[in-house]
Amino acid sequence: METLPYACRPKQRRRRRGGTRAEQAVEQVEKEPGLDIRRIAAVSNIKPNYLDRALRDLVTEEKVKKKDRTYLPVYKVAIPREERP
């Protein structure tokens, strides 16, 4: 079987794991709203540069909200069935 040259190979994407570190970050933000990356990293023993990337993904997934340099939890409010359109 012949191997393809590097330029012809299909692009490989980075796989996303279960996100245990991201879950830890969300839990920490829910416990203490208004923390910055350095404080979250210190409490949960995660490197700040990795945590920055994880929190950026969480902001796009709308699991946390960023305000200036701090992160806040996002609370989902359930609408009762009677009030739904």
Buried (B, 14 or more C-beta within 10 A) or exposed (E): EEEEEEEEEEEEEEEEEEBEBBEBBBEBBBEEBEBEBEBBBEBEEBEBEEBEEBBEEBBEEEBBBEEEEBBBBBEEEEEEEEEEE
